[in-house]
Amino acid sequence: MPCGASRAASSWRPFSLTATPLSNRSAHQRSPCRDAHGVGRLRYQLARVGGLNGARRTRMDARLELLDRLAAFARARGLGTCAAMAEFCALYSTGELAVSAPARACIGTGLHPATLRRWRRTLRVQGPAALAGRYGNRAGSEQLDTEADLREFVLGLITTQPRISARLVHDALDARFGGDERTLSDLRTVQRWLKQWKIEHAEVYLASTNPDAWKNRYLAAFGSLTEPITRACQVWQLDSTPADLQLVDGRYSLVVIIAIGLSLLRACAN
């Protein structure tokens, strides 16, 4: 069972940092605050949790509640915690899993096993306060901005699949970098970063998703097509419909012919 600290809620059992022996806390071995008995680590975590309030405290409580319910669900099913995640997430997403209203409002209507795995790893390595997330950072200070390998990986996904969803990007990050000790950005952070990137790089994104629209909107054009024209009907340009026309008497394709310089327009159907 994960350990943490949380305020009591009417519909779920709160955590206690002292409920699990310090010998079971692998995270305390990595803390700069450790001492021979792990007391420094415990005091450090309690101080961090005590300093949380508002939205960050609500977010931590919601995630701790979900991890607590996951552990109880796994025991009831007689499964390991990881083996129970897929079914747990499916029941949560369909609304069949009872959780407190504040937790569901904070987490949202969907939940993925990769998210639960990341929360468990964060709780084990960094303690419960890290579950509050790193929201409200300055522009350009998100993990996907500051860590080059993650940024290059995501930009590669966008380049090869311009219309990729934030959820697929999030899952790909977890699959590629999930084994690292660092805590990866959650789905909402990836969604926010991807939306902002598309706004800031609108021209690049449009060129990837719709080259014709990019040419019409951004490609510069100089001079005049009629400048080299010296006689009538010197240059003709043809354009046809990208799809056939289905009429009552059959299927046709429409071809438009334009005489450059004279503005003569001819259309024929065959």
N, C-alpha and C positions, 0 to 999 in steps of 0.2 A: 504494500500500500504506500502511496506517496505521502510524504510528510510535509506540512506547511503550517501556516498560521492564518486564521481567518476569523471574521466576526461570525457569531452565531446567526443562523437564519432559521426561520420558522419551519421550513420544510426539509432541512437536511442537517446532518451532524457536523459540527465544525471540527477543524483540524486542531492539533496541538503540536507545537514543535518538540515538546518534551515527550511525546507519546512513543517515539521510536528511539531505541538506544543509540547513543552516539557511535557505537561500534558498527552500526549498520549504515552510517552516513558516509558514503565514499566521497562526497563533495567536500567534507571538512578537511580532507588531506590536501586539497589544492588551495585552500584559502590562505592569504597572507596573514590573516588574523588568528591562525591556529595556535594552540599550545599543546602540551603533552596530553591533555585529556579532551581536547576539542571544545573546551569551554569558550575560548576566544571566538571560534566559528559560530557557536550558538548565539553569543551575545551580539555578534556582528549581524547575523540574520534577523534577530529580534529588533535591533535598532533600525534596520532598513525597512522592515514591515511596519514598524511603528511610525515611520516618517511618511507613509503613503496615505493619501486621502483623495476624495473626489473620484473622478473617473478612473484613475489608476488603481485605487483600492477596489473599486467595483469590478474592474477587469481581472485583477488578481483573484478576488473571491470567486468570480464566476468560473475561472479556469480550474481553481482548486476544487470547486464543487464537482465539476465534470470529471476530474481525475479521481475523486473519491467515489463517485457513482460508477465509474469504469471498473475500479477495483472490486466494488461490491458486486457488480454485474458479472465479472469474471469468476468470482468465487461461487456465485449462485449457479452458474452454468458449468462449473467444474472445469474451466479452461484457464490457460495462461492469459495474462493481461494482453499480450500482443495478439494472441489468437482470437480474443473476444472483441477486438477493436472494430472489425468490419461490421459485425452484427450490431454492436453498440451504436456505431455511427448511423447505420441504416434506420434503427429504431428512433434515434434522436431526430434525424432529418424528416421522418414521417410524423413526428409529434407523439409517438407511442411511448416514449421514455419520459417519465415524470421528472422534471427539474423545476427549480424555482423560477418565477417570472423574471426577476432581475437577471438571472444567469442566461435565460434564453434571449432576453432583450439585448444582452451584451454580446453573446456569442453569435447570434443570428439563427437562421433557420436551417443551415447546412453545416455538417461537420465531417471532416475527412480523417481517416486513420493517420495520415502523415502529420496532421496537426497535433493529434494526441501524442504521437511519438516525440514530436519536438517539445511539447510542453513537459512531458515526463523527463526528457533529457535536461531541459532547462532547470527544472525543479531539483534534479539530482546534482547537477554540476554547480548551479549558481544560487539555488535557494528560492523560496517562494516569492520574494520581492521582485525577482527577474520576470515573473509571470505578468507583472503589471505592464510590461512592454516599454518601448522607447518611443512614445508618441509626442508630437509637438516639437520635434527637432527643427533646427533651422533648415532653410532650403539648401539642398545639396549635401546634407549631412546624413541622409539615409544610408543604410548598409549597402544598398545597391549602387550608391554614388561613391562611397568611400573605399569599398573593397573591389579591387580591379578584376580579380578572377570571376567574381559573381557578376559584375557588370558586363564583362566581355561575353560570358556565357549567355546572359539574357539577351544582349544585343544580337548574338548569333542566332538565337531562336527567332527573334523578330525579323531578322534578315531572311532567313530561310522560310519562315511561316509568318508573314506580316499580320495575319488576322488571328494569331494564337490568343487564346483567352488567358486572363490572369491566373485562373485556377490551374491551367496546364503549365504555365510558367512556374507557379508555386510548386506543383508536383514534380516538375523536372528538376528544380533546385534541390528539393528534398532528396530525390533519387541520386543526384550527382554529388551533392555535398553533405548529405544527411549523416554520414559517418564521422564528420569532423566534430571537434569538441565545441566549436562556436555555435551560437544560437542563430538560426536563420530567421529572416523576416517572415511574419505570418501572412496569411492570405490577404487581409485588408491592407497591409502595408504594400504588398506587391501590386494590388489593384490601384492604390493611390499613386505609386511610383510610375506604373505603366500609363495611367491616364495623364499624368504630368509630362512624361516623356513625349507622348503623342502631341501634346499641345506645344511643347517647346521645339519639337522637330517635325512640325506639320508638313513642311515641304518634302523632307526625306521620306516620311511615312506615306504621303500621297504618291510619291514616285514609285514606291514599292507596291502599293495596293491598286493604283489606277494610273498607269503611265500616260494614257491619253488625257485624262483630266489634269495631270501634272503639266503636260505640254501646253494645254490651253490656258492654264492659270499662271504658270511660272516661266515657261520658256520664252526668252526674248526673241523678237522678230524685228529685223531692220530692213529698210529699203522697200521696194514695191515689186510685186510680181509682174506688173505691166510695163516696167521700165524697159526691158529688152524687146518688147513687142513692137514690130515695125510694119506689120501688115495684118489684114483680117485673116482670121482662122489659122494663125501661125501656130498657136499652141492650144490644144484641147486637153482638158482633164476629165477623167471619168471616176465616178464613185458609185458604188452599188450598196444595196441594203445588206446588212449582215445576216439576215434570215429571209427565207422565201415568204411571199405573200400568199395566203390561202384565201381565194375568192370563191364565189358560188360556182364559177365555171372552171375552176382548176387552180393550180398553184403557179405563181409567177415570181420572178425576181425583177426588181426595179433597178435600172441603170440610169444615172443622171450624167449628162455630158455638158461641160461648161467651156465656152470659148473665152480664154483669158484675154482681157483687154476690151472685149466687146460686150461682156456681160450677157452673151447669148446663152440661153438655157434650153436644153432639150432633155426630155425624159422618154424612155421607152421601156416597155415591159415585155418579157419573153418567158 
